[in-house]
Amino acid sequence: MTDHRTHMRTAVTPMLERVRTVLGRRSGLLLIAALLLLWEASARSGLVTSENWPPVSVIFLTLIRGLLSDGLVQVIGPTLYRFALGYVLGITAGAIVGFAFALVPFLRRMFEPIIELLRPIPAPALIPPLVLFLGVDDLMKVTIIAVTAFFPVTINTMQGASGVEPTYLAVARTFRTSPTHVVMRIIVPGTLPYVLAGMRISLALALVVTVVSEMIAGASGVGYYLVLMQYAVRSADMYAAIFVIAALGCVLNVVFVAVERRLIFWYAQQP
Amino acid sequence: MRRWLAQLAPGVVVLALLLWGIEEAVNYGLVKRSLMPAPSDIGLVLWDLFADGEVAGPLSETLARLGIGFAIGAALAIVMGLAMGYWPRLYALFEPLVELLRPIPKAALVPPLVLFLGVDNAMKITSVALAVFFPVLINTVQGARGVDPVLINTARTLGVGSFSLLRKVILPASAPFICAGIRLSIALGLILAVISEMIAGTGGIGFLIIDMQRAFRIRQMYAWIVILAVVGYLLNVLLVVAEQRILFWYRTAQRT
């Protein structure tokens, strides 16, 4: 669901709160450091002697070497490209369809059952048939990513746009506001928080499906590399790929939150 | 009744037209039968799967993995979420770690899990549990931290201990958030159940879909996708009904 923690009202004063978070972060960061040390020690000391459990320092070295030698960059490139293209296509289509459904109820009645039937299919299950139609390359992957990103945005946009405060619309009618004005000034701002909430759900799902589509079909991207390294029992490279994916997820999330806050700054300030 | 019909009719008509259109397109050779069999053919395969009970094995296998993984992941997340919401120290301790692990697409963890746990149930159940854990945790923490301090202070004044406070005040007050997290996570759990079956091992609906594709038994592939869609749909309905019951109890509890 959406992340409201940042707007949470707390009983303590901001100053105290800041001191507490810095101190708090310290204990949390210490925990992470301790876990990483434990990982390193367990792998080095022979407590866990396994091909599958390389010391974390080796993984970081592999990661840095991979990034410096361009090897990993070439692996990440196609993944990012597919993800970005599929995601943008999916959320654009989702927002348009969602708005259309909210503005024209008859359209909604016509097409909602189809959407409700398709929506619960776990996206990865659609990869095998899509492979038949579109092959194993970019076209198939961008399509499945777009399909994944489509549904949450559609549903949220529809709910948001249908839930616009009727009083605003009535006031607009009283003043004979033009329809474009009504859409731009009332419906779009009223719906934006919902669209963005849908976009955030889509973001996480689309990233999962990007990686999965590369794991299941084709021969490029981080997902493919991950599975390849697993089969090749090069576990340090495998973990390095996971670190890359994790970082990707983290960065995308941070960027999204920053953009969201800018776009709907007025929404976050409401209690 | 007539109103209800007017609401539903356009959707049903469009759906029927779509199915009929695909059927005709396949029959006239506009769409290759090897890519998209006629819906009626898929229907026949579905009928066969159900008639001789062949559906039961893979379906129960996938559902069992999902159910067990979901139960473990959600239970751990609720316990940990309540604790993190209640004790600020615990929150401070675990929050950075959670924020670090949460954005990892859990599908990427399937390959290392295969190395440690093999390709069988242990790996698949763990994958599902991991996928379910984080959305439920985040929402539970959010709910538990947002509980009205007056409720907590009142309970404390009345001498309620930490454990009963968590169970009798914070858990119910966080219920709407927990339910929202659970509804979100069941979709992720199903995705992970299917993916883990596709990537490793044999058995389950995910495996069958990809296996049928590789064997060019396209009608069977589509039939299993339809079954999976129905499973996803029913799970969602089930959760909505369960949530209404739980939150209904929550609302009456608040009113009294």
Interface residues (C-beta under 8 A of the other chain):
Chain A: M1 D3 H4 R5 M8 A11 R20 T21 L23 G24 R25 S27 G28 L29 L31 I32 L35 E51 N52 F106 R109 M110 F111 E112 P113 I114 E116 L117 L118 R119 P120 I121 P122 A123 P124 A125 L126 P128 P129 V131 L132 F133 I201 A204 L205 L207 V208 T210 V211 V212 M215 I216 V222 G223 L226 V227 M229 Q230 S235 M238 Y239 A241 I242 I245 A246 G249 C250 L252 N253
Chain B: Q7 L8 P10 G11 V12 V13 V14 L15 L18 S34 L35 M36 P88 R89 Y91 A92 L93 F94 E95 P96 L97 L100 L101 P103 I104 P105 K106 A107 A108 L109 V110 P111 P112 V114 L115 F116 P135 I138 N139 V141 Q142 R145 G146 P149 F177 A180 G181 L184 A187 L188 L190 I191 V194 I195 M198 I199 I205 G206 I209 I210 M212 Q213 I218 M221 Y222 I225 L228 A229 V231 G232 Y233 L235 N236
